[in-house]
Amino acid sequence: MTVETRPSTAAKTQERTEEQLSLSTAAARNLATTTKSEPQMQGISSRWLLRKLPWVDVPGATYRVNRRLSFTVGDGKVTFEKNGAKVRVIPEELAELPLLQGFDDRTALGALADKFEQKEFDPGQVIVQEGRKADHVFLVVHGRVDKVRPAKYEGEDVVGRLSDGDSFGGNVLAEADGKWDFTARATTATTVLTLPHSAYKTVAGQHEALRSHVHRRMTDARKPTNKAGEAAIEFLSSHTGEPTLPTTFADYELNPREYELSVAQTVLKVHSRVADLYNQPMNQTQQQLRLTIEALRERQENELVNNPDFGLLSNTDFDQRIPTHSGPPTPDDFDDLLSMRRGTRYIFAHPRAIAAFGKECNKRGLAISSVDVDGHHIPAWRGVPILPCGKIPVSEHQTSSIIAMRTGEDNEGVIGLYQTGLPDEVEPGLNARFMGIDEKAIISYLVSAYYSAAVLVPDAIGILENVEVRPRD
């Protein structure tokens, strides 16, 4: 016997609920217009350096920086080559020493390089003692060295810090009858190369050009200068009667530095079918050009920081570079950096370096102030904005650099260079020129950005070097 079963009332209600009662959203989208964003680009950064650098129009594509004649004999950084545990200075790098600047006789420099001796010092060990005979040239291969003098009342004052590539005692090449006016002490395990004056005399006796060059450089260094090393302008002041007044003039450099505009270029290609048919609601060519320009501007800022010819890191004078006191950037380091120039306008640092500075302030219980820059609340130290710049490199050893600069042509600072009024100009200093359509119906545009940067006087920019940005406990 078959028993007929009927669906319950609850089951019937469930079936009616599952029936489609209206048009689905998936089908409705076929008749709807989609709202679209412009193409997004993850590689766009804040580019504060491009935004805050004053830009000067250079119609002739070359900018000449005229300066007063300077007799400053400055120290430069030297580099080394390693062979296992042995280190040798690269001969050509000896031209960075104060009395060898501009000397290019490779034979003589090679002979000098062979005379250097390698020495190791432990932390706290004295390398040279104040008052002792100064008869050696020292090159710091690796480590940190403090130059100290007795304080006025008690203790010691640190008058300088040296790190990898620095040197001291360069004037020993000219004379060995002086005495050290400071004590040099290793603060970390330190490797140095030393050159005795007797070894230099042996090489100089075999190379007349070397001897003449050092004598000429020493003669220039003894000429009257102001505190910046420029040829002095003589005055007579607070005089009475009728004394004979000094005669003077402001001399100029005979071979001033010239900055030529650099260029970053690419060829943008757009198929004519895309340009003709797919331009609604957005113009495909304009969007392609916009993203290309963003990438060019990123490259431009990177070049302004890192280019070996005109980049800010390469063009900062060596006497405007200081190492940190202990590794990470501290308020004391920032104070030292600011004290090296008048009117510091901006500090640029990698975001990780800014974070490391914030941690050091937190350890000391200091609050970082902020200032308003173009509507943004930017951290500041002593009223100077600390702007992020991701183009400043972080080395494999987790160290970076922090740049402080004075800006503006009227303030003898750092300026950006470009040329306006270019053919087919899209933005100042950037143009996009039509190159034609090839046999594959592809349209080509040459997109070019022209730029450079100039440091008007050496103290316009300074660098805090070897800044540790690794996390610390």
Rosetta blueprint (number, residue, H / E / L):
1 M L
2 T L
3 V L
4 E L
5 T L
6 R L
7 P L
8 S L
9 T H
10 A H
11 A H
12 K H
13 T H
14 Q H
15 E H
16 R H
17 T H
18 E H
19 E L
20 Q L
21 L L
22 S L
23 L L
24 S L
25 T H
26 A H
27 A H
28 A H
29 R H
30 N H
31 L H
32 A L
33 T L
34 T L
35 T L
36 K L
37 S L
38 E L
39 P L
40 Q L
41 M L
42 Q L
43 G L
44 I L
45 S L
46 S L
47 R L
48 W H
49 L H
50 L H
51 R H
52 K H
53 L L
54 P L
55 W E
56 V E
57 D E
58 V L
59 P L
60 G L
61 A L
62 T E
63 Y E
64 R E
65 V E
66 N L
67 R L
68 R E
69 L L
70 S E
71 F L
72 T L
73 V L
74 G L
75 D L
76 G L
77 K L
78 V L
79 T L
80 F E
81 E E
82 K E
83 N E
84 G L
85 A L
86 K E
87 V E
88 R E
89 V E
90 I L
91 P H
92 E H
93 E H
94 L H
95 A H
96 E H
97 L L
98 P H
99 L H
100 L H
101 Q L
102 G L
103 F L
104 D L
105 D L
106 R H
107 T H
108 A H
109 L H
110 G H
111 A H
112 L H
113 A H
114 D H
115 K H
116 F L
117 E E
118 Q E
119 K E
120 E E
121 F E
122 D L
123 P L
124 G L
125 Q L
126 V E
127 I E
128 V E
129 Q L
130 E L
131 G L
132 R L
133 K E
134 A L
135 D L
136 H E
137 V E
138 F E
139 L E
140 V E
141 V E
142 H E
143 G L
144 R L
145 V E
146 D E
147 K E
148 V E
149 R E
150 P E
151 A L
152 K L
153 Y L
154 E L
155 G L
156 E E
157 D E
158 V E
159 V E
160 G E
161 R E
162 L E
163 S L
164 D L
165 G L
166 D L
167 S E
168 F E
169 G L
170 G H
171 N H
172 V H
173 L H
174 A L
175 E L
176 A L
177 D L
178 G L
179 K E
180 W L
181 D L
182 F L
183 T E
184 A E
185 R E
186 A E
187 T L
188 T L
189 A L
190 T E
191 T E
192 V E
193 L E
194 T E
195 L E
196 P E
197 H H
198 S H
199 A H
200 Y H
201 K H
202 T H
203 V H
204 A H
205 G H
206 Q H
207 H L
208 E H
209 A H
210 L H
211 R H
212 S H
213 H H
214 V H
215 H H
216 R H
217 R H
218 M H
219 T H
220 D H
221 A H
222 R L
223 K L
224 P L
225 T E
226 N L
227 K L
228 A L
229 G L
230 E E
231 A E
232 A L
233 I L
234 E L
235 F L
236 L L
237 S L
238 S L
239 H L
240 T L
241 G L
242 E L
243 P L
244 T L
245 L L
246 P L
247 T L
248 T L
249 F L
250 A L
251 D L
252 Y E
253 E L
254 L L
255 N L
256 P L
257 R E
258 E E
259 Y E
260 E E
261 L L
262 S E
263 V E
264 A E
265 Q E
266 T E
267 V E
268 L E
269 K E
270 V E
271 H E
272 S H
273 R H
274 V H
275 A H
276 D H
277 L H
278 Y L
279 N L
280 Q L
281 P L
282 M L
283 N L
284 Q H
285 T H
286 Q H
287 Q H
288 Q H
289 L H
290 R H
291 L H
292 T H
293 I H
294 E H
295 A H
296 L H
297 R H
298 E H
299 R H
300 Q H
301 E H
302 N H
303 E H
304 L H
305 V H
306 N H
307 N L
308 P L
309 D L
310 F L
311 G L
312 L H
313 L H
314 S H
315 N H
316 T L
317 D L
318 F H
319 D H
320 Q H
321 R E
322 I E
323 P E
324 T L
325 H L
326 S L
327 G L
328 P L
329 P L
330 T L
331 P H
332 D H
333 D H
334 F H
335 D H
336 D H
337 L H
338 L H
339 S L
340 M L
341 R L
342 R L
343 G L
344 T L
345 R L
346 Y E
347 I E
348 F E
349 A E
350 H L
351 P H
352 R H
353 A H
354 I H
355 A H
356 A H
357 F H
358 G H
359 K H
360 E H
361 C H
362 N H
363 K H
364 R L
365 G L
366 L L
367 A L
368 I L
369 S E
370 S E
371 V E
372 D E
373 V E
374 D L
375 G L
376 H E
377 H E
378 I E
379 P E
380 A E
381 W E
382 R L
383 G L
384 V E
385 P E
386 I E
387 L E
388 P E
389 C L
390 G L
391 K L
392 I L
393 P L
394 V L
395 S L
396 E L
397 H L
398 Q L
399 T E
400 S E
401 S E
402 I E
403 I E
404 A E
405 M E
406 R L
407 T E
408 G L
409 E H
410 D H
411 N H
412 E L
413 G L
414 V E
415 I E
416 G E
417 L E
418 Y E
419 Q L
420 T L
421 G L
422 L L
423 P L
424 D L
425 E E
426 V E
427 E E
428 P L
429 G L
430 L E
431 N E
432 A E
433 R E
434 F E
435 M E
436 G E
437 I E
438 D L
439 E L
440 K L
441 A L
442 I E
443 I E
444 S E
445 Y E
446 L E
447 V E
448 S E
449 A E
450 Y E
451 Y E
452 S E
453 A E
454 A E
455 V E
456 L L
457 V L
458 P H
459 D H
460 A H
461 I E
462 G E
463 I E
464 L E
465 E E
466 N E
467 V E
468 E E
469 V L
470 R L
471 P L
472 R L
473 D L
